[in-house]
Amino acid sequence: MPQPASLQASAGGFVLTSQFRAVTTHFDNSRLDGAIHRTVQQLRQKTGLPLSLEATASAEAPLTIEVQGAGEAIQSIDENESYTLSVTPAGAHIEAATVVGAMHGLETLVQLVQPSGSDYILPLVSIHDSPRFPWRGLMIDCGRHFEPMDVLKRTLDGMAAVKLNVFHWHLTEDQGFRIESKLYPRLTAVGSDGLYYTQQDARELVSYARARGIRVVPEFEMPGHSTAWQVAYPKLASGNPPTSIRRDFGVADYELDPTREETYQFIARFLGEMATIFPDPYMHIGGDETPAPDWKTNPRIVAFMHAHHLKDNAALQAYFNTRVLKILTGLHKHMVGWDEILNPALPKDVVIQSWRGEASLAQGAEQGYQGILSAPYYLDAMKPAGTHYLADPLPSSSSLQPQQRKLVLGGEICMWAEQLYAGTIDSRVWPRSAAIAERFWSPENITDVDDMYRRLNVISIQLEGLGLHHLTQEDASLRELAGTQNIDQLRIFASALEPVSFGERYHEQKTSQLTVLNSFVDAVRPDPPSRYKIARLTETFLKSPQSDSADQAALTHWFETVANSVPTVEKQMQHSPRLAEVQQRAQQLPDLAKTAMDAIHFISSGTHASVGWKASKLAQIEAAKKPSAIVRFTFIDSLNLLVNAVQE
Amino acid sequence: MPQPASLQASAGGFVLTSQFRAVTTHFDNSRLDGAIHRTVQQLRQKTGLPLSLEATASAEAPLTIEVQGAGEAIQSIDENESYTLSVTPAGAHIEAATVVGAMHGLETLVQLVQPSGSDYILPLVSIHDSPRFPWRGLMIDCGRHFEPMDVLKRTLDGMAAVKLNVFHWHLTEDQGFRIESKLYPRLTAVGSDGLYYTQQDARELVSYARARGIRVVPEFEMPGHSTAWQVAYPKLASGNPPTSIRRDFGVADYELDPTREETYQFIARFLGEMATIFPDPYMHIGGDETPAPDWKTNPRIVAFMHAHHLKDNAALQAYFNTRVLKILTGLHKHMVGWDEILNPALPKDVVIQSWRGEASLAQGAEQGYQGILSAPYYLDAMKPAGTHYLADPLPSSSSLQPQQRKLVLGGEICMWAEQLYAGTIDSRVWPRSAAIAERFWSPENITDVDDMYRRLNVISIQLEGLGLHHLTQEDASLRELAGTQNIDQLRIFASALEPVSFGERYHEQKTSQLTVLNSFVDAVRPDPPSRYKIARLTETFLKSPQSDSADQAALTHWFETVANSVPTVEKQMQHSPRLAEVQQRAQQLPDLAKTAMDAIHFISSGTHASVGWKASKLAQIEAAKKPSAIVRFTFIDSLNLLVNAVQE
């Protein structure tokens, strides 16, 4: 995962032994050596074989890697990422034009390893692979909640494993300015809560990413989402900024002043400083959500707009963007921004990142703008991996013309951070991002959701082996919530629940930066295995609802098991006020499970329910859909199908 | 945990609200602020209350902290670590002479928090606390396997939580020299596998430790365990050192040459450099295990010994130590070394760390040497926490005189690293170290093992909240071993097994630095909950073996559950060669469980087994005690008791 563009398999395999060793021919460099080293570490871990970590010069090693050259000094979107990988009875062979291509081949190699009898083998395959889109990104919002360096590093490890190649680093927000400026030290000293990346950190991360074939695109939000800039340097403000960073979330009313020359001097010096840290040819200036009430009321700004024939805020923002674009061009950087920067006044070499949707992206492409799709890949929507997976950045049904289609560079997963922190981020990002990564890399026609989930479960374990905590965070949080290590029943209870969407949580909780993110909702994972399992079982059961079928038994057993967990959990709630928050869910679960089991019985036995049963149960389901403890039942849609299938 | 020296509790408690806030009176400094910040973070996590992270100047805050002064600029063994903590209906109050004392008080405060109805409270208490021993250490061997900085940092977090105050950093070994020397760069360039701490890392760790009231005592092994020095600088060798670091373990035959002046010049310059990094007044020179065959055969060394009237290797080592002591004295450092440095030729201000046992420690004290006990605290012996817990560094039964008793400074837990790495260290160190920490801090008469285990289970969760992975490593490893996330049954199976001792594993596996430490034995934890639980149930059941008692039911249920896990696990073994390693254990488990259930039945029903039953079952137990997959059954001693209690 992601599935290669082309794979031919034959019967049999190459058996891995402790002699398995990499040899580089034609070309070698330290970045390639590093990738080989990491690959061998993973192979050691997977097979238990004491493989040698160093590449060898001998030509007898069964893994040969033939790379034409290092690739670009600064990885661009045109970097050749293709590779071929063949496994024969004599060994494995990787060929690539660049080190980045070879890295992708090595990641594929790791995933090929499988048990066979008492050995581990590489199946015999011939793979020709290259990405469908050149821009395959993951954005992490480090503004609203700071993420320590080790979290970002393990995120990059996970990205490399699934061939994502752009780390979009959201570095500034109303709630915190997270990157050190030596020219403007107040940006972090006053504009943050003390948590920020030093320039050394940032350089280290850029180099860590490059070692893994990943570009780093930094984002500095302007003119909106910039309260932190203005808290630190009030002269930049269009109006009266607050005196300290915001702790609450939501769109702020504080924009930079686009009418003062000093603003551009500041931005030019600041971006110039950032350009010495971030070598990527792209810089992201944000640009979204700029209500800018001050632009309508500040007499100086109103006068400026009048003088420059700028009829509204959008026109003023376009003026601002034109000025910033000039600065970026001077720094040899391309501009990237969110939908709102889209304006005919801007030249065609800016890139639009669309959070509004495919239509907005297509609109940009029609006007000649390059674009990246993000709208369907918002992880905080808490949608299933399967939903994200089926959203295509450029479906063949799109009405765009061939030349316009080329303008769609790819997609970016977005992980906004209002409702997460270092202790919970992994389970929000992984494994769902792996499914989206496949969408960005693999051919459009790879859309088998069943097969995706099967493989997602496997890669999830690989990601855990790389140091990600997405599978362990839940247990750790449940132990802390319950104050005991006896969480067998609580774990079962929790497996039937998942976090509600960002919007619903925000509405219910009024989450702020000061909210402690250690409630039950923070423990449970989005799209946990139970959701898909029950949906799938329900589907097959309803197709041929036989009594005593395996599907019926599995469904009934699952509902019985989750219902049986409740008494223990309710006892634990008596000793934990924080766990008691889910009391209502605990009360609802056994009743819902009973409804499910009754429905299954009615359907499989062909008996009819008494009149009114269905209406009363549908009402029960509706009640259970109402907000409670900002978590929802993973099986509620399946239960709805079951109840609706009952005959009265 | 550790239990305070004196605690008086009264009924009721102080209810924590989001207004709870710390105020420092009399004195404040940044180290204290840092400790308060960490405390509030923990309180937020524990209670979910959005407590303010900053201390306030207002006197109305319900947590007042009164500290007399910063304490010593470089924390010594004489640092005043005492504190008082009182909780009244009006709030909490901590008093201490030093910041270190206040830190201990804050750690105690965190542990006091408990649920009460729908609130979290601090119970009303009055605590006067100070440590029994001034030296409460944990040694981590970073030579044989390197531990990344984040592992060491979370270890220090755990140490602070249980009031350990010495991090003994074992930095050099035959298998790797782990600390950067700018004077002698080959020490790491040639004398390691590339994994080492930079001087900046080391300074960072010293400062991280100081912020938590922990001293850092570095160890540089000499003249033995020094292959890495000699690989890098062959001139230091007594004989012919190898050309690369050792990968196998066990005592090496390569000692530094104690007869050449250049050796001492080298040591003097190197230790001088280290003294600029490590401010602690103590430096550890190792000194253990020096077979030194070259000292008997190298003609130059033999001639030197003759000329200096040094009759044997021990005398030559004493000469060496005297010379090194002079260097350390010049650096204003006290010398610490293992038992072997004990020699009447050495002045009395060296400290002996005893890995040989209480007798050796007492012998040192009788001769006037200060000592630290380590022998009973070797974590790689894979002994139960309860065993370590009951080993006292200075039992009241000791024959030492009052003046000699003062020479026993305390104890040190030792975590040698032949058989662990970053992925497994946490479950080897924690939570057992917390039990030993209590032994070092609390009064001698605190020896209730039941109560210790009860509290250990609680603090284990707190340690997990600090970022330690001791409770999650097992699941992560089991998932990787089985290649599936369905580990419910495998988890149950694994819960009945634990790693064998260091010695047995070494014998069976011939572990080397290249061994991949990801077998089943690496997944399971020493002294897992099942061991103590079954031992305790067996004990109470045998005391009054009634049919239908709760003990009988719990015991039978447990054995039934673990036996029932086997079919699923055996199926998983078919798809995992690495998991299949435990096949024999899986075969043995159901039979042993059946024996247990039969025995319980015989005993509780008062029926007799047929003649020969007992002998055959004891033989079965003996067979199960034989090595297999370097893991052992946690219940085997209990089973033995049960079978022996059956009447024929």
Boltz contact constraints between the chains, C-beta under 6 A:
constraints:
  - contact:
      token1: [A, 44]
      token2: [B, 516]
      max_distance: 6.0
  - contact:
      token1: [A, 45]
      token2: [B, 518]
      max_distance: 6.0
  - contact:
      token1: [A, 48]
      token2: [B, 516]
      max_distance: 6.0
  - contact:
      token1: [A, 48]
      token2: [B, 518]
      max_distance: 6.0
  - contact:
      token1: [A, 48]
      token2: [B, 578]
      max_distance: 6.0
  - contact:
      token1: [A, 50]
      token2: [B, 514]
      max_distance: 6.0
  - contact:
      token1: [A, 50]
      token2: [B, 516]
      max_distance: 6.0
  - contact:
      token1: [A, 115]
      token2: [B, 575]
      max_distance: 6.0
  - contact:
      token1: [A, 115]
      token2: [B, 576]
      max_distance: 6.0
  - contact:
      token1: [A, 115]
      token2: [B, 577]
      max_distance: 6.0
  - contact:
      token1: [A, 118]
      token2: [B, 577]
      max_distance: 6.0
  - contact:
      token1: [A, 150]
      token2: [B, 150]
      max_distance: 6.0
  - contact:
      token1: [A, 457]
      token2: [B, 485]
      max_distance: 6.0
  - contact:
      token1: [A, 461]
      token2: [B, 479]
      max_distance: 6.0
  - contact:
      token1: [A, 461]
      token2: [B, 480]
      max_distance: 6.0
  - contact:
      token1: [A, 464]
      token2: [B, 476]
      max_distance: 6.0
  - contact:
      token1: [A, 465]
      token2: [B, 480]
      max_distance: 6.0
  - contact:
      token1: [A, 472]
      token2: [B, 472]
      max_distance: 6.0
  - contact:
      token1: [A, 472]
      token2: [B, 476]
      max_distance: 6.0
  - contact:
      token1: [A, 476]
      token2: [B, 464]
      max_distance: 6.0
  - contact:
      token1: [A, 476]
      token2: [B, 472]
      max_distance: 6.0
  - contact:
      token1: [A, 479]
      token2: [B, 461]
      max_distance: 6.0
  - contact:
      token1: [A, 480]
      token2: [B, 461]
      max_distance: 6.0
  - contact:
      token1: [A, 480]
      token2: [B, 465]
      max_distance: 6.0
  - contact:
      token1: [A, 485]
      token2: [B, 457]
      max_distance: 6.0
  - contact:
      token1: [A, 514]
      token2: [B, 50]
      max_distance: 6.0
  - contact:
      token1: [A, 516]
      token2: [B, 44]
      max_distance: 6.0
  - contact:
      token1: [A, 516]
      token2: [B, 48]
      max_distance: 6.0
  - contact:
      token1: [A, 516]
      token2: [B, 50]
      max_distance: 6.0
  - contact:
      token1: [A, 518]
      token2: [B, 45]
      max_distance: 6.0
  - contact:
      token1: [A, 518]
      token2: [B, 48]
      max_distance: 6.0
  - contact:
      token1: [A, 575]
      token2: [B, 115]
      max_distance: 6.0
  - contact:
      token1: [A, 576]
      token2: [B, 115]
      max_distance: 6.0
  - contact:
      token1: [A, 577]
      token2: [B, 115]
      max_distance: 6.0
  - contact:
      token1: [A, 577]
      token2: [B, 118]
      max_distance: 6.0
  - contact:
      token1: [A, 578]
      token2: [B, 48]
      max_distance: 6.0
